[in-house]
Amino acid sequence: MRYFLTFSFNGRAYHGWQVQPNGTSVQEVMNRALSTLLREDISVTGAGRTDAGVHARTMVAHFDCSAAVDCGQLVYKLNKLLPRDIAVRDAAPVTDGMHARFSATARTYHYYVHTRKDAFLDGRSWMVTFPLDFERMNEAAAVLREYEDFTSFSKVDTDVKTNLCRITEARWNRVNFSETDTVPVWCFTVTANRFLRNMVRAIVGTLIEVGRGRMTVDEFRRVTECRDRCQAGESVPACGLYLWDIRYDRP
């Protein structure tokens, strides 16, 4: 039987989602915990691959198990067994045709920046020490919805078959990150049917160039059109990036 898990994690201690030989990953930790509890070799498939240091407010993964699972008990036991920086919210049976990655219809990421040193935001948001024009950055962000090829914002030499994505939302908003906020915090929200490797961090880095006055909105448009990663801005640090939501058309 196939099951979906919905959970969150603080990515600070992990080398990304995917199992790899040079560091601990979220997938590795989840595989080990499920295999221990269900007493068989379990391998989870995630809705996407997050890089080292990236967080997830919502991650979905599926796994197959030979026996029926008490989902309520599984959530309880997983949260007892998993480290504090991974929290399971839900487990539910799904049809065999449901796939955590390929059945997803949309994903939303948030990227947070703050403009003055704050001890409570360290590791959860990126501190910028220069003024930014967020109105101009929103003008540039709106351009993204006009295009589908985002090669300019993708890592090169990846194993994907296409760099086409449909962005339906891209905007900056002033937010309250938490009740402990003592400095201004801004959030970039971007939603698409799929994302390329490093895409959000590269987009934010290029929008930062617009906000600093180093690039015009028209130049941002030309960067998007040129399909050349070298023309875009630098990728921003992972600490401010969150996989925020994943949507499915469930039967």
N, C-alpha and C positions, 0 to 999 in steps of 0.2 A: 504494500500500500504506500501511497505517496502522501507526504505531509508538508505543509508550509509552516515555517517558523518566522515570526516577526520579532525583531529585537533591535536594540541600540547598542552602540559602543563608543567609548572614548579611544580614539586611535593613537594617542600619544605614545603608548608603549609597544605598538605593533608595526611590523614592516609591511603594512598593507593588509588587504583581505586575503589574497591568494597564497596557498602553501608554497613555500620556497625554502631553499637549503640554507640561506644565510641569515635567517632571523625568524622570530616567532610571528605568526600571522593569526588573524582572527579566525580564518577558516580552519587552521590547524587546531586551535583551542576548541572550537565548536565540534569538530570531528571527534576529538578525543573524549569530550564530555558525553556526547551522544553514544559513542561506542561503548563507553563504560556503563551507562545507564540502561541501554537497550540490549547489551550483551551480544552484539554482533558488529561487524565492521561497517560503520556508517560514514559516508562521504557526502557532505552538503554541497549544493550548487547555489551560488549566490546570484542575486539580481544584477550585480555588477562588480567590477574590480576597483577598489579604492586604493590609492597609493599610501605609502608610509606616512603616518601622522594624520591622515584624514579621518574625520569622525563620521558617525552615522546616527542621526536621530531615528531613522527608520531604515533598517535593512531587512530584506526578505530572502530566505533561502529555502530550498526544498531538499528533502531526503526521502529515500525509499527504505522501507522496513518490512521484513517478512511477516511480522506479527502485528496484530492490532495494538494501537498505542492509546493509553489513557492520557489525553492531551492536557487536562488540568494537572494531573500528577507530574507529567513531564515538565511543564513550565515550572512548577514548584521545585522539583528536584534539580533542574538545570540551574535555576537561580541560586540554589544552595551550593552547587558544585562549581559553577563558573566564577572567575575572578570578578571583583567589584566593578571593573570597567566594561563589563558586558552584561546587559540586562535583557532577559527574554520577556516579551509582553504577551505573546499568543502563539498557540500551536493549533493547527486545524487540518483535517484530512481534505485532500483535493483529488480531482480526477487524475488519472495517469497522464492525460494529455497536457496538464498544467505544468509550466516550466517557469521557475523563478526569474530567469533572465529573458527568455524569448517570448513569454506570454505578457510581459509588462508592456503597457501602452504608453506610459509617460513616467518620467523621473524628474524630480525637482531637487536642485542643489541650492544651498545658501552659502554665501561667503561673507564673513564679518570683518570689518576693519574698525579700529578705534583710534582716536586722534590725540590721546594723551596717556601717559603711563598709568596703568591700573593693575594692582597686584591680583585682583580677582579675575581679570581677563587674560592673564598670561597663559599661553598655551591653548586658548579657546578662541582667540581673535587675533588678527594681525595689527600691530601698532604702526601707524604711519606718522612720520614726524614733519610732514609738509602739508600745506593747504591743498585741498581738492575742490574742484568745481563739480558738485554732484549733479547740478542741472545739466551741464554740458555732457557729463558722463551718461546721463539718461538719454540725451539726444543720440549719442553714439550707440548705446545699447539697443535703442529702437531699430537701428539699422539691421541688427542681427536677424530680425524676423523676416527680412526680405530675401534671405539667402538660404541655400541648403548645403552648399559645399564649404566645409570648415577646415580644409587642409591647412590653412594658415595658423590654426590654433591647435594642431594635433602634433604629437610626437611623430618623428619620422621613422620609417622602417618598422611599422607595426604590422600585425598579422590580420588586420581587418580587410574586408573585401571592398568596402566603400567608405568614403568620408562624408556621405550625405546624411544630414540630420534635419529635423524640422523643429525649430525653436518657436514656441508659442508664447513665451513670457520671458522678458529680460528687463529688469528695472532695479534701481537703487532706492531704498527707503531708510529713513531715520527710525531706529527701533530702540526699545528697552531690552537689552540682552537678559538682564536679571535685576532683581531688586537691589543688588549691590552696585549697580552701575553708578559711577561718579563722573564719567566722561562720555562724550558723544560716541555712539556706536551706529554704524551704517551697515546695512545688509544688502547684498546683491542677490536677487532671486532669479533663477533661470530654470525654465522647464522645457523639456524636449522629449521626443520619442526615444532618443538614444544619445549617448555622448561618446566622443572619442577620448583616447588616452590623453590626459593632461589638459583637456579642452577648457574646462571651467577656469582653471588657474591661469591659463594663457590668455583667455578672454579678459579676465579681471586685470591681469598685468598690463594689457593693452589699453583697457579703459582707464587705468591709473595714469597712463601717459597722456590721455585726453584730459583728465582732470587736473594734471599738473601744467597743462598748456604746452606740452611738448609735441602734441599731435592734434590736428583739427578733426572735426567730425568727418569731413570729406576725405581726409587722409586715412581715417579709420575705415571708411568704406572701401578705399582702394586696397588697404591691407587685407580686408576680407575677400576681395575679389581676386587678388593676385595668387592665392594658393601657394604661398611661400612662407614657411614658418619663420624664416630669418627676418622677415619684415615686421613681424608682430613683436609685442613687448615681452619682457621676461616673465616667466611663471612666478606667481606670488607664492609665499610659503604655505605649506599644507595645513598649518595650525588653524587657519580661519575657515576651512572648507568642511561642509557637512552635507552628506547625502540626507536630504530632508524628507522626501516622500516618494513612494512608488505606487503607481496605480495599475490596476488590472481590471479587465472585463471578465469577471468570474461567472461561470455558468450557474 
